[in-house]
Amino acid sequence: MAAHSSLGDFRLHVQRFADVHTFIGRAGPWLEEREAEHNLIFGICSTLAEDPSMSEGPPLLATVERDGTIVAAVLRTPPWNMVLSEVDDPAALDELAADVATDAAHDATVLPGVLGPAEHAARFAALWVERTGVHASHDMTERIFRLTGVVPPRPVPGARRPATRADRNLLIDWLDAFHDEAFGRPAPTDSTTMVDRWLAGHSRTMWLWDDDGASVSLCGIGMGTPNGFRIGPVYTPPEVRSRGYASNLVAQVTQGGLDAGKRFAFLLADVANATSNHIYQAIGFEAVRDLAAYRFVEADR
């Protein structure tokens, strides 16, 4: 399925892919040129390749190309938002909106939202409103961070350990709390489903920090990028915050990934959360790029 546009010698088209392996085979080298900016796309693709059931419907995997050159890429694993890559030709967003709108011909709410580089996500949201008549609202801005070397934080009591099935209920409760606090609503996929996937070895390995016999912080390490790995989610209950638990847990989990041979660690953090941004930068993470999320709902809601 493709949408087309011509201007002089330029011709843009949307190329869809039936499976994640073909998509990465085509788009991977282009995405890797800006690995930090595309760490979320790489992470989702890695998860999808290992566990296709994580997409609750046919995934959207596409590139926008001009004369054989990729200028943008996009993916979506229902019921989650569509994720945009960097965009090298602004006209690619018009082509993409036209193409994706064909999926929404009978239900404009089929796309719940978009997440991508701030200016490109804003443009796509405006185009989507024009095409579908839905209402778009800015949901949040997240910052991509990259780390190449850990700065050890001040030590605190306790130690990290891998989460096990005995921690299942705790992980579910904390993941629910994380999403409520970060987004103001539950995740699109039930927390129980996500935790069970993680405990089965899909997508993330979960780590806990224990102090005096009690778990006090959570950190996940996610599926890889070509030269790195992703950190998240990170959660500490309010009653035990500001004690250094998260800093030490994230630092040790991140160091473990680097020790395993990876060059980079990546994470996303809400720019409005000054505390978490400070924690990450203090242990060596550096800001790379801001992503904006827009939420789509029917105009009369």
QUIRAQUI-V739960 format. One record per pair of residues at least 6 apart in sequence whose C-alpha atoms are under 7 Angstrom apart, sorted by the first residue. I is the first residue (numbers start at 1). J is the second residue. Records with the same first field share a line. If there is no record, write none. Layout:
I = J, J
This chain:
1 = 15, 16
2 = 13, 14, 15, 99
3 = 13, 14, 95, 98, 99
4 = 11, 12, 13, 95
5 = 11, 12
6 = 12
10 = 66, 67
11 = 66, 67
12 = 64, 65, 66, 92
13 = 64, 65, 66, 95
14 = 62, 63, 64, 65, 95, 96
15 = 62, 63, 64
16 = 61, 62, 63
17 = 23, 61, 62
20 = 45, 49
23 = 61
31 = 38
36 = 146, 266
37 = 289
38 = 85
39 = 225, 266
42 = 225
43 = 223, 224, 225
46 = 223, 224
47 = 202, 203, 223
48 = 54
51 = 202
55 = 77, 78
56 = 77, 78, 79
57 = 78
59 = 76, 77, 78
60 = 75, 76, 77
61 = 74, 75, 76
62 = 73, 74, 75
63 = 70, 72, 73, 74
64 = 70, 71, 72, 73, 92
65 = 71
71 = 87, 88, 89
72 = 85, 86, 87, 88, 92
73 = 84, 85
74 = 83, 84, 85
75 = 82, 83, 84
76 = 82, 83
79 = 188
80 = 188
81 = 111, 112, 113, 114, 115
82 = 113, 114, 115
83 = 114, 115, 116
84 = 115, 116
85 = 116
86 = 117
93 = 124
94 = 127
97 = 124, 127, 128
104 = 110
108 = 132
109 = 297, 298
112 = 295, 296, 297
113 = 294, 295, 296
114 = 121, 293, 294, 295
115 = 121, 291, 292, 293, 294
116 = 291, 292, 293
117 = 290, 291, 292
118 = 290, 291, 292
121 = 292, 293
125 = 136, 294
129 = 135, 136
133 = 299
134 = 296, 297, 298, 299
135 = 296, 297, 298, 299
136 = 294, 295, 296, 297
137 = 294, 295, 296
138 = 293, 294, 295
139 = 293, 294, 295
140 = 292, 293
141 = 270, 271, 290, 291, 292, 293
142 = 268, 269, 270, 271, 290, 291, 292
143 = 268, 269, 270, 271, 287, 289, 290, 291
144 = 267, 268, 269, 287, 288, 289, 290
145 = 266, 267, 268, 285, 286, 287, 288
146 = 264, 265, 266, 267, 285, 286, 287, 288
147 = 264, 265, 266, 284, 285, 286
148 = 263, 264, 265
149 = 284
150 = 251, 255, 283, 284
151 = 283, 284
152 = 251, 283
153 = 247, 248, 283
155 = 248
156 = 244, 245
157 = 211
158 = 209, 210, 211, 212
159 = 209, 210, 211
160 = 207, 208, 209, 210, 249
161 = 207, 208, 209
162 = 206, 207, 208
163 = 206, 207, 208
164 = 199
165 = 199
171 = 195
172 = 191, 192, 195
175 = 191
176 = 186, 191
178 = 235
179 = 185, 186, 187
180 = 186
198 = 204, 205
203 = 222, 223
204 = 220, 221, 222, 223
205 = 220, 221, 222
206 = 219, 220, 221
207 = 218, 219, 220
208 = 215, 217, 218, 219
209 = 215, 216, 217, 218, 245, 249
210 = 216
216 = 236, 237, 240
217 = 235, 236, 245, 246
218 = 234, 235, 236
219 = 232, 233, 234, 235, 249, 250
220 = 231, 232, 233, 234
221 = 230, 231, 232
222 = 229, 230, 231, 232
223 = 229, 230
224 = 230
227 = 262, 263, 264
228 = 262, 263, 264, 265
229 = 264, 265, 266
230 = 265, 266, 267
231 = 265, 266, 267
232 = 267
236 = 246
247 = 279
251 = 283
254 = 265
269 = 277
